[in-house]
């Protein structure tokens, strides 16, 4: 059922301008799927759907570009705008952000699926990432810094 629903989501995104989760849920219901907002939200997260600008200056949901590796230009811009610095401390990685943006930046970092990073916690302006070992922490900091330069 999930595979057919996600196939339908892909088709809907190609055929229609879907701007909200509710619009997507309604479009799925019109095709005979019994969905809740929570189901649609989970599908969107699994499919890594993004908000992309359209020809009319608005936004619509879209699939990431082919070859997407967990990042897209919007996320990279967000990281560049939010992250002040990152630093490894043993297995921990401390990422300092602009005030109030740690949660958003942490979500973008989580989507990177940084090699060797096992989890993250975000506060208001600080993100803590935990790596499997100090080498993985150093590698993750190098990746983060390369993205925000």
C-alpha positions in Angstrom: 0.0 0.0 0.0 2.8 2.4 0.9 4.6 1.8 -2.4 1.5 2.5 -4.5 0.7 5.6 -2.4 4.2 7.0 -2.9 4.0 6.2 -6.6 0.7 8.2 -6.7 2.4 11.0 -4.8 5.2 11.2 -7.4 2.5 11.3 -10.2 0.5 14.0 -8.4 3.6 16.2 -7.9 4.3 16.0 -11.7 0.7 16.7 -12.6 -0.4 19.3 -10.1 0.9 22.2 -8.1 0.7 20.9 -4.5 1.6 23.6 -2.0 0.4 22.0 1.3 0.2 18.6 3.0 -3.5 19.0 3.1 -3.7 19.5 -0.6 -1.6 16.4 -1.1 -3.9 14.4 1.3 -7.0 15.6 -0.6 -5.5 14.7 -4.0 -4.6 11.2 -2.7 -8.1 10.8 -1.3 -9.6 11.7 -4.7 -7.6 8.8 -6.1 -9.0 6.4 -3.6 -6.3 6.4 -0.9 -7.4 6.5 2.8 -4.8 8.8 4.3 -4.3 11.0 7.3 -2.1 14.1 7.6 0.3 12.0 9.7 0.6 9.4 6.9 1.2 12.1 4.3 3.8 13.7 6.5 5.7 10.4 6.9 5.6 9.7 3.2 6.9 13.2 2.5 9.8 12.7 4.9 10.7 9.3 3.6 10.6 10.6 0.0 12.7 13.6 1.0 10.2 16.0 -0.7 11.3 19.6 -0.8 9.5 22.9 -1.3 10.7 24.3 -4.6 10.0 27.6 -6.3 7.7 27.5 -9.3 7.4 29.5 -12.4 4.9 31.9 -10.8 7.1 32.9 -7.9 5.3 30.6 -5.4 6.3 27.3 -3.9 5.3 23.7 -4.5 6.3 20.3 -3.2 8.7 18.5 -5.5 11.1 15.5 -5.5 14.7 16.2 -5.1 16.9 16.3 -8.2 18.1 13.0 -9.7 21.3 11.9 -8.0 20.3 13.6 -4.7 22.5 12.5 -1.9 20.6 14.0 1.0 21.4 17.6 0.2 20.0 20.2 -2.1 20.8 23.8 -2.7 18.1 25.0 -0.4 19.5 23.0 2.5 23.0 24.2 1.8 21.9 27.8 1.7 20.0 27.2 5.0 23.2 25.8 6.6 25.3 28.6 5.3 22.8 31.1 6.7 22.4 29.4 10.1 25.7 27.9 11.0 28.4 30.1 12.6 31.0 27.4 13.3 31.4 23.7 14.0 34.1 22.0 16.1 34.9 18.4 17.1 35.5 17.6 20.8 36.3 13.9 21.0 33.3 12.1 19.8 31.1 15.2 20.1 30.6 17.8 17.5 29.4 21.2 18.6 27.7 23.3 16.0 27.0 27.0 16.8 24.1 28.6 14.9 22.4 31.9 14.8 19.9 32.4 17.6 16.8 30.4 17.1 17.9 28.4 14.1 19.5 25.3 15.7 16.4 23.1 15.2 16.2 23.9 11.5 19.9 23.5 10.9 19.9 20.2 12.9 17.1 18.8 10.6 19.2 19.8 7.6 22.3 18.2 9.1 20.4 15.0 9.9 19.3 14.7 6.3 23.0 14.8 5.2 23.4 11.4 6.9 26.9 12.2 7.9 29.1 9.1 7.9 29.7 8.0 11.5 27.3 10.4 13.1 24.7 8.5 15.3 22.5 11.3 16.5 21.9 15.0 17.2 20.3 17.3 19.8 19.4 20.9 19.1 18.8 23.8 21.5 18.3 27.4 20.5 21.7 28.2 19.0 23.7 25.0 19.6 23.6 21.6 18.0 25.3 18.6 19.6 26.1 15.7 17.2 27.5 12.4 18.5 29.9 10.4 16.3 31.0 6.8 16.7 34.6 7.9 17.3 36.8 11.0 17.2 37.9 10.4 13.6 34.3 10.3 12.4 33.7 13.5 14.3 36.6 15.2 12.5 35.3 14.0 9.2 31.8 15.3 9.9 33.2 18.7 10.8 35.2 18.8 7.6 32.0 18.0 5.6 30.0 20.6 7.4 32.6 23.3 7.0 33.0 22.4 3.3 29.3 22.9 2.8 29.1 26.3 4.6 32.1 27.9 3.0 
